[in-house]
Amino acid sequence: MPFDARNLTPLEASAAGFTMWLYTTTDTRAAVLAPGYFASVAERLLPGHLILLQSADSLSLIPVRSNGAVGNGLVLDASAPPLRLSAAAALRLLFRFEATVQTRTVALDPVPAGLYIGRSFTVSARVTGPVTTLLFSILDAAGGIVAGPVSASALSGSASVSFAAPDAGSGYRVRVQDADEPLVSQLSSSFVVTEPFVLLTETGTTLLLQSGGELLL
């Protein structure tokens, strides 16, 4: 039978000019592919369009060429089962999120002043939230680790460790981190480590002091 325009339906059209068509017929696929079959609607079928063809003997996807001519395309199913299309559909999505916000903080106590080489000193920090272990380190002025990290359990909201003061210098800092969340951290103010001063003797009103290998009068 000849082409029937009533069986040609646009399925999808885009702003770029692409259109997908559906054409159903009792003709065979070979009859539809014959030259001139779609000549009467050549002005609607433009090059680049696609036709989903449900013929008597197959289900095919065929491309439109110039002047309404079509290519061989692709046979999707040789048994031509009935095509089921939904013109409209309602889709309902329900998303539910439940989250518990946990605040984690660490806060260093001040570092003791008057530190000299080798002197033992204690640093401590207070925590909030589910923080169980803290890591303490001593950093030099360039940010390199010179002591630690030393771990300490956070009991009753605080933790502390002891260090021996490093070599004499300035710009040292103590860093504390949450072991489970390293981004939760804090740096202390910079501090200085000096040589120890030792009283040697006293003569009248003169005190003899030693700083390193030098005598101070």
Buried (B, 14 or more C-beta within 10 A) or exposed (E): EEBEEEEBEEEEEEEEEEBBBBBBBEBBBEBBBEEEBBEEBBEBBBEEBBBBBBBEBBBBEBBBBEEBBBEEBEBBEEEBEEEEEEEEEEEEEEEEEEEEEEEBEBEBBEBEEEBBBEBEBEBBBBBEBEBEBBBBBBBBEEEEEBBBBBEBEBEEEBBBBEBEBBEBBEEBBBBBBBBEBEEBBBEBEEBBBBBEEEEEEEEEEEEEEBEEEEEEE
